[in-house]
Amino acid sequence: MEREKTHTCGTICLKYLLFLFNILFWLAGGAVLAVGVWTLVEKSDYISLLNSSLYSASAYILIAAGVIVIVTGIIGCCATLKEMRSLLIVYLVLLLCIFLLEIIAGVLAYITYQECFPFCYQLDEQLRQNLKETMQQKYMQPGEESVTQAVDKLQQEFKCCGSLNSSDWADCLWIQAAENERLVPDSCCKSPSELCGIRDHPSNIYRVEGGCIMKLEEFILSQLYILGAVGIGIAFLQLVGMMFTCCLYQNLKEDPY
């Protein structure tokens, strides 16, 4: 009788621990989902300037991961409350798959953050070339209103001018137009106003502060750092969940009350 009672108490304790884990797992999934949505809503303009699907894909991956984590948490709660051993196996397999994916994603993000060769070299070159070409060829052009707004927002928020420096604007199609008197866009000015881009003196524009590419690179690498930290953090949280799941599965096998 004492042995049966011990098994019963242990099973109940594991159920509550696994249920508590799933609540934390839900919160983590919600946080990942929120970061992905925030990246798409608030920073999608900057990502669109790069003409690359790599960075927008990372936001969609975060959203997908958040949804999968939430769905997996629901399965875990159902398996725990209903004490369904078959559902516990499904839950354990999903945890293991997500764990492996997040470890891989986290490690890759940290490797990228540490400027590994040759990937990060290619990353920097792609950033510089795409941003410079976008600014020079699409700024203030018909049908490219979204690019124009994104560039203006980028230069004002990051307090920068041009891709590498303000001289990049000399080759811009819009700047070279005969009817245009500006040397740089008005968004390069420290105090933006109509036609303020006529003067490119350092006291008027963000000239000595450098171009936008370095600040955009820092922003993207910081996002990769956060992605890596979140991925590895949640992955180790899942180790605890897998341990509880295995223990509960074994207890239900020995003590199917």
C-alpha positions in Angstrom: 0.0 0.0 0.0 2.8 2.4 0.9 4.5 1.7 -2.4 1.3 2.4 -4.4 0.8 5.6 -2.4 4.3 6.8 -3.2 3.8 6.1 -6.9 0.5 8.0 -6.8 1.9 11.1 -5.1 4.9 11.1 -7.4 2.6 11.0 -10.4 0.5 13.8 -9.2 3.6 15.9 -8.4 5.0 15.3 -11.9 1.6 16.3 -13.5 1.7 19.6 -11.7 5.4 20.2 -12.5 4.8 19.4 -16.2 1.7 21.6 -16.2 3.8 24.5 -14.7 6.4 23.8 -17.4 3.8 24.1 -20.1 2.7 27.5 -18.8 6.3 28.7 -19.0 6.6 27.1 -22.4 3.5 29.0 -23.6 4.9 32.3 -22.3 8.2 31.6 -24.1 6.3 30.8 -27.3 4.3 33.9 -27.0 7.5 36.0 -26.6 9.0 34.4 -29.7 5.8 35.1 -31.6 5.7 38.7 -30.4 9.4 39.3 -31.4 8.7 38.0 -34.9 5.5 40.1 -35.4 7.3 43.2 -34.0 10.2 42.7 -36.4 7.8 42.5 -39.4 5.6 45.4 -38.3 8.2 47.9 -36.9 11.4 47.0 -38.8 10.2 45.6 -42.1 11.0 48.9 -43.9 14.7 48.5 -43.1 14.7 44.8 -44.1 13.0 45.7 -47.5 16.0 48.0 -48.3 18.4 45.1 -48.5 16.6 43.3 -51.4 17.3 40.0 -49.6 14.8 37.4 -48.3 17.3 36.3 -45.6 16.3 38.8 -43.0 12.5 38.8 -43.6 12.7 35.0 -43.5 14.1 35.1 -40.0 11.1 37.0 -38.8 8.7 34.5 -40.4 10.8 31.7 -38.8 10.3 33.3 -35.4 6.5 33.6 -35.9 6.3 29.9 -37.1 8.4 28.8 -34.1 6.2 30.7 -31.7 3.0 29.1 -33.1 4.6 25.6 -33.0 5.7 26.1 -29.4 2.2 27.3 -28.4 0.5 24.3 -30.2 3.0 21.9 -28.6 2.2 23.4 -25.2 -1.5 22.7 -25.7 -0.7 19.1 -26.6 1.4 18.8 -23.5 -1.4 20.1 -21.3 -3.9 17.7 -22.8 -1.5 14.8 -22.4 -0.8 15.7 -18.8 -4.4 16.3 -17.7 -5.9 13.3 -19.5 -2.9 11.1 -18.6 -2.6 9.8 -22.2 0.7 8.0 -22.7 0.4 8.0 -26.5 -0.1 11.8 -26.5 2.9 12.1 -24.1 5.1 10.3 -26.7 3.9 12.8 -29.4 4.6 15.7 -27.0 8.1 14.3 -26.2 8.9 13.9 -29.9 7.8 17.5 -30.7 9.8 18.8 -27.8 12.9 16.9 -29.1 12.4 18.2 -32.6 12.0 21.8 -31.5 15.0 21.5 -29.2 17.3 20.3 -32.0 16.0 23.1 -34.3 16.5 25.8 -31.7 19.9 24.6 -30.8 21.0 24.7 -34.5 19.3 28.1 -35.1 20.9 29.5 -31.9 24.4 28.3 -32.7 24.2 29.6 -36.3 23.0 33.0 -35.0 25.9 33.2 -32.6 28.4 32.1 -35.3 27.0 34.9 -37.6 27.2 37.4 -34.7 30.9 36.5 -34.1 31.6 37.5 -37.8 32.7 34.1 -39.0 34.4 33.7 -42.4 33.2 33.5 -45.1 29.5 33.9 -44.4 29.8 37.2 -42.5 32.1 38.7 -45.2 29.4 37.9 -47.8 26.8 39.2 -45.4 28.6 42.6 -45.1 29.1 42.9 -48.9 25.5 42.0 -49.6 24.3 44.6 -47.2 26.5 47.4 -48.5 25.8 46.7 -52.2 22.1 46.3 -51.8 21.6 49.3 -49.7 23.7 51.6 -51.9 22.0 50.4 -55.1 18.6 50.8 -53.6 19.3 54.4 -52.4 20.8 55.5 -55.7 18.3 53.8 -58.1 15.0 53.8 -56.3 14.9 56.8 -54.0 12.1 59.3 -55.0 11.4 57.3 -58.2 7.8 56.7 -59.4 6.3 53.6 -57.8 9.0 53.4 -55.1 7.3 55.4 -52.4 7.8 52.7 -49.8 11.6 52.7 -50.5 11.7 56.5 -50.2 9.8 56.4 -46.9 12.1 53.6 -45.6 15.3 55.5 -46.5 14.0 58.7 -44.9 13.0 56.8 -41.7 16.4 55.0 -41.7 18.5 58.2 -42.0 16.5 60.0 -39.4 16.3 57.2 -36.8 19.9 56.1 -37.1 21.2 59.7 -37.6 23.1 58.8 -40.8 23.4 59.9 -44.4 24.0 57.6 -47.4 25.1 54.0 -47.4 28.8 54.3 -46.7 28.8 58.1 -46.4 26.9 61.2 -47.7 28.9 61.2 -51.0 26.9 58.1 -52.1 24.0 60.5 -52.9 26.1 62.1 -55.7 25.3 59.1 -57.9 21.6 59.0 -57.1 19.3 59.3 -60.1 17.0 61.8 -58.2 19.9 64.0 -57.1 21.3 64.1 -60.6 18.0 65.3 -62.1 18.4 68.8 -63.6 15.4 70.2 -61.7 16.8 69.1 -58.3 18.9 71.6 -56.3 19.6 69.3 -53.4 23.0 67.6 -52.7 21.4 65.1 -50.3 17.8 64.2 -49.3 16.2 66.4 -46.7 16.2 63.4 -44.3 20.0 63.7 -44.1 19.6 67.0 -42.3 19.9 67.2 -38.5 16.8 69.4 -38.5 14.8 68.3 -41.6 13.0 71.0 -43.5 12.1 71.7 -47.1 15.2 72.1 -49.3 17.5 71.8 -46.3 19.5 69.2 -48.4 20.9 72.0 -50.5 23.7 72.4 -48.0 25.9 69.4 -47.2 28.0 71.0 -44.5 28.6 68.8 -41.4 26.8 71.4 -39.3 23.7 70.8 -41.4 23.7 67.1 -42.3 24.8 63.8 -40.7 28.1 63.8 -42.6 30.8 63.0 -40.0 28.5 60.5 -38.3 29.1 58.1 -41.2 26.7 56.1 -43.4 23.7 54.0 -42.5 25.2 50.6 -43.5 27.3 50.2 -40.3 24.4 51.1 -38.1 22.0 48.8 -40.0 24.5 46.0 -39.7 24.7 46.6 -36.0 20.9 46.5 -35.7 20.7 43.2 -37.7 23.5 41.5 -35.8 21.9 42.5 -32.5 18.7 40.9 -33.7 20.7 37.7 -34.5 22.2 37.9 -31.0 18.7 38.0 -29.5 17.5 35.2 -31.8 20.4 33.0 -30.7 19.9 33.8 -27.0 16.2 33.1 -27.1 16.6 29.9 -29.1 19.3 28.4 -26.8 17.4 29.6 -23.7 14.1 28.0 -24.7 16.0 24.9 -25.9 17.4 24.3 -22.4 14.0 25.0 -20.9 12.7 22.1 -23.1 15.3 19.8 -21.6 13.5 20.2 -18.3 10.2 19.5 -20.0 11.5 16.4 -21.7 12.8 15.1 -18.4 9.4 15.6 -16.7 7.6 14.0 -19.6 9.8 10.9 -19.5 9.3 10.6 -15.7 5.5 11.0 -16.0 5.4 8.5 -18.8 7.2 5.9 -16.7 5.1 6.6 -13.7 1.9 6.2 -15.7 3.2 2.9 -17.0 3.9 1.6 -13.5 1.0 3.2 -11.7 -2.1 3.6 -14.1 -4.5 4.8 -11.4 
